[in-house]
Amino acid sequence: MDKRTSKDDYYLGIADAVLNRSTCLRRKYGAIIVKADEIISTGYNGAPRGRENCNDLGYCTREHLNIPAGERYELCRSVHAEQNAIISCSRRDMLGSSIYLVGRDAKTNELITAAPCTLCRRFILNAGIEKIVCRTVSNEIETINVADWIKNDDSLPEMKKL
């Protein structure tokens, strides 16, 4: 008897296919938003509509300046995969949904642990998304409950948490 693919693996596989549209020279991300077992939106990272993509320009400003991953996003041309998926939906459709996220190194195509950045967390919170399901570098599945971000607000200085 064939073992059926789990729903999380199924949706992460689709997010992995979506990232192939990414135009970033460093990292490729794919995101899909699912509600009530229906895909309601997809997104990948790339320059805003009408602007040239990094892969068309042939360079990445952050890479050229040796900026480490996770820093100085204001210098990046791309809109993140989660942001693109969210702006393609209405909030009422996203309330209580899940977002599935997969990332790969643009040069090697190896999996990288996908996790929303601080700005994307804000988008996800305001969109009403309940859960994030991410593919990790070891091809495992990590689930994040968005309510935990509210309880454990990492945007506050340490002294405010006391």
N, C-alpha and C positions, 0 to 999 in steps of 0.2 A: 504494500500500500504506500503510495506517495505521501510524503509529509507536505502539508500545505504551508505556504509562506505565511508568517504572522502578519497581521495588519500593519504593525509598526515597520517591519522589514519591507513590506509592499510599498508603503508611503515613502519610506526613506529611499527606496530604489527609484521611485519617481522623482524625488528631489535630487537624487544623484544624476538622473538624466537631464533635469532642468539646468543644472550647473554647467552643462556643456554649451549653453548659450552665453556664458560669462565672457566678458571682454577684458578682465583684469589680468595683468601680467604676473601678479604675485600669488593670488589666491582666487579660487573659483568656488562660489557658494551657490547652492540651490535651495529654495524654500518653497514649501507648499502649505497652504492653510486648508485644514479639513474640519468640517463640522457635520455631525450626524452621518458620518461615513461617506461624505461627499466632498470632493475637492472643489473648493470655492475660489481659489486663487493660487497663482504661482509667481515666483520672482527669482531673479538671478542678479548678481552684481555687475554693474556696468555704468557707463556715463549716462547722464540724463539725456532724454530724447533730443535729438538735433545736434548734440555735441559730439565731437570726435572721441572715439574710444581709445584707451591706452594701446590696445593691440593694433589699431590703425595708425596711431602716432609712432609706435615702435619704442616707447619708453614709459616708465613709471616714475613720476616725480619723487615719491617716497623712497623708492628703491635707489634712485640716483643719489638721493641725499643720505642714504644709509639709515633711514628711520626704522627702528624696530617695529615689529608687528604690534598692533594695538595702540600705537601712539600717533599723534598728529594727523588724525583723520581729516582735518580741514584741508589738508594738502592733497587729498585723494580725489580723483575725478569721479569715482564710482558712487552710485547709490547702492546701498547694501541690499542683498537678496530679501531679507525680512521686510525692509522698508518698501521695496518694490511690490512685494506680495500684499502688504497692508494697504498701500495707496490704491491698489486695484480693487478694493472691496469697500463695502459700507460697514460702518461699525456694528450696526444691528445684525448684519450677517456674520460678523466675527465673534460676537458675544458667546462665550462658552466653547470656543473652538480650540483646536490644537494647531501648532505650527511645527512642521518637520523640516530639519535643517541638516544639510550635508556640505562638507567642505573638502577641497582637494588642493594640493600644491599645483600651481599653474604650470610649472616646469616639469615636474616628475609625475604628476597625476596621482601621487600617493595621498591616501586619506589623511586629513588633519582633523583634530578634534574640533567640531563645530560648536560654537557657543555664541549667543548674542553679545555684542559689545554693549557698553553702557548706554549709548544713544539708542540702539535698537531695543534695549530693555524698556526704555521710556515709551517708544512706539508701541511695543507689545502690551505694556500696562494700559495705555490709553485706548488701545484697540479692543480691549476686553477679552483677549486671548487667555485661556486658562492654563495651557500646558505647552511646553516645548519638548520635542523629542529630537535628540541629536545623535548623529553617528559619531563615534569616537575613533581615534587613530588606531585602536586595536579592533576596529570593526564591531564594537559593542554598541549597545543602545543606552543612552542616558536620558532620563526623563526629569524635567524641571517643572515644578509647580510654581506658577507665577505668584500665587499668594505668598510664597516664601520670600519673594523679593520685597513684598510690603512689610512683612514681619521683620526681616533682616535687611534694612535699608542701607546698602553699601555706599549710597551717595552722601551719607552724613559723615562729618568728621568724627573721629573716634571719641573725642571728648563729649559729643552730643549723645552718644550711645550709652554713656554711664548713667 
